[in-house]
Amino acid sequence: FYSVGENDEVTCFFCGVQIHKWEPHDEPWTEHAKWCPHCSYVRRHKGDAFVQDV
């Protein structure tokens, strides 16, 4: 992710999904898989089983 400069909004450099309104307990990999399960970067690094579990 990289910051887009507005509050807590970040963008995935690979798939372009933007995520914001983070909670203190949020985990970036989990949130990424939740909001963009088709991202090849998440699937490559965490695996299909992880994405399906999210």
Buried (B, 14 or more C-beta within 10 A) or exposed (E): BEEEEEEEBBBBEBBEBEBEEBEEEEEEEBBBBBBBBEBEEBBEEBEEEBBEEB
